[in-house]
Amino acid sequence: MTKQDQLMEFCVQDIIERIVKEHNIDYDEAMNLFYSSQTFAKLNDIETGLYLESSDYVYTLFQDELNFGKIIQTEI
């Protein structure tokens, strides 16, 4: 397992746990929700460098995607 894979895996674990807690859904549903998102696709794309960001930052992008139907990066 590469360092990038490890960083992504830790980030995904944190986000899934947060989805379960904040949305009051079961673990499988949270996994399906996140794994089918654009945020997850970008997290897995090494070119984006998103795997280097904190899980809090990535979760914020995911929340924006849920709320607005797309990822919003306000700092750009």
PDB file as gemmi writes it, atoms N, CA and C in Angstrom:
CRYST1    1.000    1.000    1.000  90.00  90.00  90.00 P 1                      
ATOM      1  N   MET A   1       0.843  -1.178   0.000  1.00  0.00           N  
ATOM      2  CA  MET A   1       0.000   0.000   0.000  1.00  0.00           C  
ATOM      3  C   MET A   1       0.889   1.243   0.000  1.00  0.00           C  
ATOM      4  N   THR A   2       0.597   2.158  -0.902  1.00  0.00           N  
ATOM      5  CA  THR A   2       1.388   3.379  -0.995  1.00  0.00           C  
ATOM      6  C   THR A   2       0.965   4.373   0.083  1.00  0.00           C  
ATOM      7  N   LYS A   3       1.776   5.390   0.240  1.00  0.00           N  
ATOM      8  CA  LYS A   3       1.462   6.437   1.209  1.00  0.00           C  
ATOM      9  C   LYS A   3       0.157   7.140   0.824  1.00  0.00           C  
ATOM     10  N   GLN A   4      -0.040   7.373  -0.475  1.00  0.00           N  
ATOM     11  CA  GLN A   4      -1.268   8.007  -0.943  1.00  0.00           C  
ATOM     12  C   GLN A   4      -2.486   7.145  -0.593  1.00  0.00           C  
ATOM     13  N   ASP A   5      -2.362   5.844  -0.798  1.00  0.00           N  
ATOM     14  CA  ASP A   5      -3.456   4.927  -0.476  1.00  0.00           C  
ATOM     15  C   ASP A   5      -3.793   4.981   1.008  1.00  0.00           C  
ATOM     16  N   GLN A   6      -2.770   5.023   1.840  1.00  0.00           N  
ATOM     17  CA  GLN A   6      -2.990   5.082   3.279  1.00  0.00           C  
ATOM     18  C   GLN A   6      -3.683   6.383   3.677  1.00  0.00           C  
ATOM     19  N   LEU A   7      -3.214   7.494   3.125  1.00  0.00           N  
ATOM     20  CA  LEU A   7      -3.813   8.784   3.446  1.00  0.00           C  
ATOM     21  C   LEU A   7      -5.278   8.821   3.017  1.00  0.00           C  
ATOM     22  N   MET A   8      -5.565   8.294   1.836  1.00  0.00           N  
ATOM     23  CA  MET A   8      -6.946   8.245   1.356  1.00  0.00           C  
ATOM     24  C   MET A   8      -7.802   7.367   2.250  1.00  0.00           C  
ATOM     25  N   GLU A   9      -7.275   6.221   2.628  1.00  0.00           N  
ATOM     26  CA  GLU A   9      -8.032   5.290   3.460  1.00  0.00           C  
ATOM     27  C   GLU A   9      -8.376   5.908   4.811  1.00  0.00           C  
ATOM     28  N   PHE A  10      -7.402   6.569   5.443  1.00  0.00           N  
ATOM     29  CA  PHE A  10      -7.658   7.212   6.732  1.00  0.00           C  
ATOM     30  C   PHE A  10      -8.698   8.320   6.586  1.00  0.00           C  
ATOM     31  N   CYS A  11      -8.593   9.091   5.529  1.00  0.00           N  
ATOM     32  CA  CYS A  11      -9.539  10.174   5.271  1.00  0.00           C  
ATOM     33  C   CYS A  11     -10.944   9.611   5.076  1.00  0.00           C  
ATOM     34  N   VAL A  12     -11.070   8.585   4.272  1.00  0.00           N  
ATOM     35  CA  VAL A  12     -12.370   7.966   4.003  1.00  0.00           C  
ATOM     36  C   VAL A  12     -12.982   7.425   5.298  1.00  0.00           C  
ATOM     37  N   GLN A  13     -12.191   6.779   6.126  1.00  0.00           N  
ATOM     38  CA  GLN A  13     -12.696   6.248   7.395  1.00  0.00           C  
ATOM     39  C   GLN A  13     -13.254   7.362   8.267  1.00  0.00           C  
ATOM     40  N   ASP A  14     -12.505   8.465   8.367  1.00  0.00           N  
ATOM     41  CA  ASP A  14     -12.958   9.602   9.170  1.00  0.00           C  
ATOM     42  C   ASP A  14     -14.270  10.169   8.641  1.00  0.00           C  
ATOM     43  N   ILE A  15     -14.346  10.313   7.324  1.00  0.00           N  
ATOM     44  CA  ILE A  15     -15.534  10.904   6.714  1.00  0.00           C  
ATOM     45  C   ILE A  15     -16.746  10.001   6.889  1.00  0.00           C  
ATOM     46  N   ILE A  16     -16.575   8.707   6.676  1.00  0.00           N  
ATOM     47  CA  ILE A  16     -17.692   7.769   6.834  1.00  0.00           C  
ATOM     48  C   ILE A  16     -18.226   7.831   8.270  1.00  0.00           C  
ATOM     49  N   GLU A  17     -17.340   7.832   9.242  1.00  0.00           N  
ATOM     50  CA  GLU A  17     -17.765   7.913  10.646  1.00  0.00           C  
ATOM     51  C   GLU A  17     -18.517   9.211  10.917  1.00  0.00           C  
ATOM     52  N   ARG A  18     -18.051  10.289  10.329  1.00  0.00           N  
ATOM     53  CA  ARG A  18     -18.703  11.585  10.530  1.00  0.00           C  
ATOM     54  C   ARG A  18     -20.083  11.605   9.871  1.00  0.00           C  
ATOM     55  N   ILE A  19     -20.202  11.019   8.696  1.00  0.00           N  
ATOM     56  CA  ILE A  19     -21.507  10.941   8.017  1.00  0.00           C  
ATOM     57  C   ILE A  19     -22.491  10.161   8.879  1.00  0.00           C  
ATOM     58  N   VAL A  20     -22.051   9.046   9.430  1.00  0.00           N  
ATOM     59  CA  VAL A  20     -22.906   8.221  10.292  1.00  0.00           C  
ATOM     60  C   VAL A  20     -23.421   9.045  11.465  1.00  0.00           C  
ATOM     61  N   LYS A  21     -22.530   9.773  12.119  1.00  0.00           N  
ATOM     62  CA  LYS A  21     -22.908  10.550  13.300  1.00  0.00           C  
ATOM     63  C   LYS A  21     -23.789  11.740  12.954  1.00  0.00           C  
ATOM     64  N   GLU A  22     -23.397  12.513  11.945  1.00  0.00           N  
ATOM     65  CA  GLU A  22     -24.093  13.766  11.662  1.00  0.00           C  
ATOM     66  C   GLU A  22     -25.399  13.578  10.891  1.00  0.00           C  
ATOM     67  N   HIS A  23     -25.509  12.487  10.146  1.00  0.00           N  
ATOM     68  CA  HIS A  23     -26.717  12.262   9.361  1.00  0.00           C  
ATOM     69  C   HIS A  23     -27.599  11.165   9.964  1.00  0.00           C  
ATOM     70  N   ASN A  24     -27.109  10.582  11.061  1.00  0.00           N  
ATOM     71  CA  ASN A  24     -27.853   9.545  11.779  1.00  0.00           C  
ATOM     72  C   ASN A  24     -28.317   8.420  10.844  1.00  0.00           C  
ATOM     73  N   ILE A  25     -27.366   7.900  10.069  1.00  0.00           N  
ATOM     74  CA  ILE A  25     -27.639   6.783   9.168  1.00  0.00           C  
ATOM     75  C   ILE A  25     -26.675   5.651   9.492  1.00  0.00           C  
ATOM     76  N   ASP A  26     -26.974   4.460   8.996  1.00  0.00           N  
ATOM     77  CA  ASP A  26     -26.091   3.330   9.300  1.00  0.00           C  
ATOM     78  C   ASP A  26     -24.823   3.378   8.436  1.00  0.00           C  
ATOM     79  N   TYR A  27     -23.867   2.595   8.843  1.00  0.00           N  
ATOM     80  CA  TYR A  27     -22.535   2.606   8.237  1.00  0.00           C  
ATOM     81  C   TYR A  27     -22.586   2.265   6.744  1.00  0.00           C  
ATOM     82  N   ASP A  28     -23.366   1.247   6.376  1.00  0.00           N  
ATOM     83  CA  ASP A  28     -23.448   0.850   4.967  1.00  0.00           C  
ATOM     84  C   ASP A  28     -24.035   1.961   4.105  1.00  0.00           C  
ATOM     85  N   GLU A  29     -25.047   2.619   4.613  1.00  0.00           N  
ATOM     86  CA  GLU A  29     -25.664   3.718   3.868  1.00  0.00           C  
ATOM     87  C   GLU A  29     -24.689   4.887   3.716  1.00  0.00           C  
ATOM     88  N   ALA A  30     -23.941   5.170   4.771  1.00  0.00           N  
ATOM     89  CA  ALA A  30     -22.936   6.239   4.718  1.00  0.00           C  
ATOM     90  C   ALA A  30     -21.851   5.908   3.692  1.00  0.00           C  
ATOM     91  N   MET A  31     -21.430   4.650   3.669  1.00  0.00           N  
ATOM     92  CA  MET A  31     -20.421   4.232   2.689  1.00  0.00           C  
ATOM     93  C   MET A  31     -20.957   4.394   1.276  1.00  0.00           C  
ATOM     94  N   ASN A  32     -22.169   3.951   1.032  1.00  0.00           N  
ATOM     95  CA  ASN A  32     -22.765   4.080  -0.301  1.00  0.00           C  
ATOM     96  C   ASN A  32     -22.879   5.542  -0.715  1.00  0.00           C  
ATOM     97  N   LEU A  33     -23.295   6.389   0.215  1.00  0.00           N  
ATOM     98  CA  LEU A  33     -23.445   7.810  -0.055  1.00  0.00           C  
ATOM     99  C   LEU A  33     -22.111   8.440  -0.442  1.00  0.00           C  
ATOM    100  N   PHE A  34     -21.078   8.160   0.346  1.00  0.00           N  
ATOM    101  CA  PHE A  34     -19.778   8.783   0.076  1.00  0.00           C  
ATOM    102  C   PHE A  34     -19.101   8.167  -1.149  1.00  0.00           C  
ATOM    103  N   TYR A  35     -19.128   6.848  -1.266  1.00  0.00           N  
ATOM    104  CA  TYR A  35     -18.450   6.198  -2.392  1.00  0.00           C  
ATOM    105  C   TYR A  35     -19.061   6.556  -3.739  1.00  0.00           C  
ATOM    106  N   SER A  36     -20.312   6.991  -3.759  1.00  0.00           N  
ATOM    107  CA  SER A  36     -20.948   7.364  -5.023  1.00  0.00           C  
ATOM    108  C   SER A  36     -20.843   8.863  -5.308  1.00  0.00           C  
ATOM    109  N   SER A  37     -20.099   9.589  -4.483  1.00  0.00           N  
ATOM    110  CA  SER A  37     -20.006  11.043  -4.631  1.00  0.00           C  
ATOM    111  C   SER A  37     -18.857  11.469  -5.548  1.00  0.00           C  
ATOM    112  N   GLN A  38     -18.981  12.703  -6.057  1.00  0.00           N  
ATOM    113  CA  GLN A  38     -17.898  13.312  -6.824  1.00  0.00           C  
ATOM    114  C   GLN A  38     -16.687  13.541  -5.924  1.00  0.00           C  
ATOM    115  N   THR A  39     -16.951  13.860  -4.678  1.00  0.00           N  
ATOM    116  CA  THR A  39     -15.870  14.107  -3.723  1.00  0.00           C  
ATOM    117  C   THR A  39     -14.979  12.881  -3.594  1.00  0.00           C  
ATOM    118  N   PHE A  40     -15.586  11.711  -3.484  1.00  0.00           N  
ATOM    119  CA  PHE A  40     -14.808  10.481  -3.385  1.00  0.00           C  
ATOM    120  C   PHE A  40     -14.002  10.252  -4.658  1.00  0.00           C  
ATOM    121  N   ALA A  41     -14.608  10.501  -5.804  1.00  0.00           N  
ATOM    122  CA  ALA A  41     -13.899  10.327  -7.079  1.00  0.00           C  
ATOM    123  C   ALA A  41     -12.684  11.248  -7.143  1.00  0.00           C  
ATOM    124  N   LYS A  42     -12.851  12.479  -6.701  1.00  0.00           N  
ATOM    125  CA  LYS A  42     -11.727  13.429  -6.718  1.00  0.00           C  
ATOM    126  C   LYS A  42     -10.675  13.053  -5.681  1.00  0.00           C  
ATOM    127  N   LEU A  43     -11.107  12.534  -4.553  1.00  0.00           N  
ATOM    128  CA  LEU A  43     -10.173  12.087  -3.523  1.00  0.00           C  
ATOM    129  C   LEU A  43      -9.287  10.962  -4.054  1.00  0.00           C  
ATOM    130  N   ASN A  44      -9.843  10.100  -4.870  1.00  0.00           N  
ATOM    131  CA  ASN A  44      -9.105   8.977  -5.434  1.00  0.00           C  
ATOM    132  C   ASN A  44      -8.271   9.340  -6.656  1.00  0.00           C  
ATOM    133  N   ASP A  45      -8.458  10.531  -7.180  1.00  0.00           N  
ATOM    134  CA  ASP A  45      -7.681  11.002  -8.321  1.00  0.00           C  
ATOM    135  C   ASP A  45      -6.405  11.662  -7.786  1.00  0.00           C  
ATOM    136  N   ILE A  46      -5.291  10.988  -7.925  1.00  0.00           N  
ATOM    137  CA  ILE A  46      -4.010  11.474  -7.397  1.00  0.00           C  
ATOM    138  C   ILE A  46      -3.684  12.870  -7.931  1.00  0.00           C  
ATOM    139  N   GLU A  47      -4.107  13.150  -9.153  1.00  0.00           N  
ATOM    140  CA  GLU A  47      -3.817  14.440  -9.799  1.00  0.00           C  
ATOM    141  C   GLU A  47      -4.406  15.629  -9.037  1.00  0.00           C  
ATOM    142  N   THR A  48      -5.525  15.431  -8.347  1.00  0.00           N  
ATOM    143  CA  THR A  48      -6.163  16.544  -7.638  1.00  0.00           C  
ATOM    144  C   THR A  48      -5.393  16.926  -6.374  1.00  0.00           C  
ATOM    145  N   GLY A  49      -4.681  15.974  -5.794  1.00  0.00           N  
ATOM    146  CA  GLY A  49      -3.959  16.225  -4.544  1.00  0.00           C  
ATOM    147  C   GLY A  49      -4.888  16.320  -3.341  1.00  0.00           C  
ATOM    148  N   LEU A  50      -6.158  16.012  -3.533  1.00  0.00           N  
ATOM    149  CA  LEU A  50      -7.131  16.126  -2.447  1.00  0.00           C  
ATOM    150  C   LEU A  50      -6.794  15.205  -1.282  1.00  0.00           C  
ATOM    151  N   TYR A  51      -6.139  14.098  -1.571  1.00  0.00           N  
ATOM    152  CA  TYR A  51      -5.771  13.155  -0.508  1.00  0.00           C  
ATOM    153  C   TYR A  51      -4.799  13.771   0.502  1.00  0.00           C  
ATOM    154  N   LEU A  52      -4.181  14.892   0.143  1.00  0.00           N  
ATOM    155  CA  LEU A  52      -3.243  15.573   1.043  1.00  0.00           C  
ATOM    156  C   LEU A  52      -3.955  16.515   2.023  1.00  0.00           C  
ATOM    157  N   GLU A  53      -5.225  16.771   1.774  1.00  0.00           N  
ATOM    158  CA  GLU A  53      -5.994  17.669   2.630  1.00  0.00           C  
ATOM    159  C   GLU A  53      -6.526  16.920   3.848  1.00  0.00           C  
ATOM    160  N   SER A  54      -6.967  17.680   4.832  1.00  0.00           N  
ATOM    161  CA  SER A  54      -7.517  17.072   6.044  1.00  0.00           C  
ATOM    162  C   SER A  54      -8.878  16.453   5.754  1.00  0.00           C  
ATOM    163  N   SER A  55      -9.249  15.504   6.586  1.00  0.00           N  
ATOM    164  CA  SER A  55     -10.567  14.891   6.414  1.00  0.00           C  
ATOM    165  C   SER A  55     -11.676  15.920   6.664  1.00  0.00           C  
ATOM    166  N   ASP A  56     -11.433  16.904   7.523  1.00  0.00           N  
ATOM    167  CA  ASP A  56     -12.416  17.974   7.748  1.00  0.00           C  
ATOM    168  C   ASP A  56     -12.659  18.766   6.469  1.00  0.00           C  
ATOM    169  N   TYR A  57     -11.590  19.089   5.757  1.00  0.00           N  
ATOM    170  CA  TYR A  57     -11.708  19.828   4.504  1.00  0.00           C  
ATOM    171  C   TYR A  57     -12.477  19.012   3.465  1.00  0.00           C  
ATOM    172  N   VAL A  58     -12.123  17.747   3.339  1.00  0.00           N  
ATOM    173  CA  VAL A  58     -12.778  16.879   2.358  1.00  0.00           C  
ATOM    174  C   VAL A  58     -14.247  16.698   2.736  1.00  0.00           C  
ATOM    175  N   TYR A  59     -14.540  16.578   4.023  1.00  0.00           N  
ATOM    176  CA  TYR A  59     -15.931  16.448   4.465  1.00  0.00           C  
ATOM    177  C   TYR A  59     -16.730  17.702   4.119  1.00  0.00           C  
ATOM    178  N   THR A  60     -16.124  18.862   4.250  1.00  0.00           N  
ATOM    179  CA  THR A  60     -16.789  20.116   3.882  1.00  0.00           C  
ATOM    180  C   THR A  60     -17.144  20.123   2.402  1.00  0.00           C  
ATOM    181  N   LEU A  61     -16.229  19.649   1.572  1.00  0.00           N  
ATOM    182  CA  LEU A  61     -16.517  19.546   0.139  1.00  0.00           C  
ATOM    183  C   LEU A  61     -17.678  18.585  -0.100  1.00  0.00           C  
ATOM    184  N   PHE A  62     -17.673  17.474   0.616  1.00  0.00           N  
ATOM    185  CA  PHE A  62     -18.752  16.488   0.491  1.00  0.00           C  
ATOM    186  C   PHE A  62     -20.088  17.098   0.911  1.00  0.00           C  
ATOM    187  N   GLN A  63     -20.097  17.849   2.006  1.00  0.00           N  
ATOM    188  CA  GLN A  63     -21.326  18.497   2.471  1.00  0.00           C  
ATOM    189  C   GLN A  63     -21.839  19.482   1.422  1.00  0.00           C  
ATOM    190  N   ASP A  64     -20.935  20.242   0.814  1.00  0.00           N  
ATOM    191  CA  ASP A  64     -21.329  21.162  -0.252  1.00  0.00           C  
ATOM    192  C   ASP A  64     -21.953  20.398  -1.416  1.00  0.00           C  
ATOM    193  N   GLU A  65     -21.357  19.275  -1.742  1.00  0.00           N  
ATOM    194  CA  GLU A  65     -21.896  18.452  -2.829  1.00  0.00           C  
ATOM    195  C   GLU A  65     -23.314  17.981  -2.486  1.00  0.00           C  
ATOM    196  N   LEU A  66     -23.528  17.567  -1.255  1.00  0.00           N  
ATOM    197  CA  LEU A  66     -24.864  17.140  -0.838  1.00  0.00           C  
ATOM    198  C   LEU A  66     -25.860  18.298  -0.870  1.00  0.00           C  
ATOM    199  N   ASN A  67     -25.426  19.455  -0.375  1.00  0.00           N  
ATOM    200  CA  ASN A  67     -26.322  20.601  -0.251  1.00  0.00           C  
ATOM    201  C   ASN A  67     -26.609  21.309  -1.573  1.00  0.00           C  
ATOM    202  N   PHE A  68     -25.592  21.392  -2.442  1.00  0.00           N  
ATOM    203  CA  PHE A  68     -25.710  22.188  -3.657  1.00  0.00           C  
ATOM    204  C   PHE A  68     -25.630  21.377  -4.947  1.00  0.00           C  
ATOM    205  N   GLY A  69     -25.383  20.074  -4.819  1.00  0.00           N  
ATOM    206  CA  GLY A  69     -25.304  19.223  -5.996  1.00  0.00           C  
ATOM    207  C   GLY A  69     -23.974  19.282  -6.719  1.00  0.00           C  
ATOM    208  N   LYS A  70     -23.025  20.010  -6.135  1.00  0.00           N  
ATOM    209  CA  LYS A  70     -21.694  20.084  -6.729  1.00  0.00           C  
ATOM    210  C   LYS A  70     -20.689  20.485  -5.652  1.00  0.00           C  
ATOM    211  N   ILE A  71     -19.430  20.272  -5.951  1.00  0.00           N  
ATOM    212  CA  ILE A  71     -18.364  20.643  -5.031  1.00  0.00           C  
ATOM    213  C   ILE A  71     -18.094  22.132  -5.188  1.00  0.00           C  
ATOM    214  N   ILE A  72     -18.024  22.830  -4.074  1.00  0.00           N  
ATOM    215  CA  ILE A  72     -17.755  24.263  -4.092  1.00  0.00           C  
ATOM    216  C   ILE A  72     -16.477  24.525  -3.307  1.00  0.00           C  
ATOM    217  N   GLN A  73     -15.502  25.112  -3.963  1.00  0.00           N  
ATOM    218  CA  GLN A  73     -14.260  25.480  -3.294  1.00  0.00           C  
ATOM    219  C   GLN A  73     -14.214  26.995  -3.214  1.00  0.00           C  
ATOM    220  N   THR A  74     -14.547  27.520  -2.068  1.00  0.00           N  
ATOM    221  CA  THR A  74     -14.673  28.970  -1.902  1.00  0.00           C  
ATOM    222  C   THR A  74     -13.349  29.697  -1.966  1.00  0.00           C  
ATOM    223  N   GLU A  75     -12.259  29.020  -1.716  1.00  0.00           N  
ATOM    224  CA  GLU A  75     -10.956  29.708  -1.706  1.00  0.00           C  
ATOM    225  C   GLU A  75     -10.422  29.963  -3.091  1.00  0.00           C  
ATOM    226  N   ILE A  76     -11.045  29.420  -4.102  1.00  0.00           N  
ATOM    227  CA  ILE A  76     -10.567  29.630  -5.477  1.00  0.00           C  
ATOM    228  C   ILE A  76     -11.272  30.824  -6.084  1.00  0.00           C  
TER     229      ILE A  76                                                      
END                                                                             
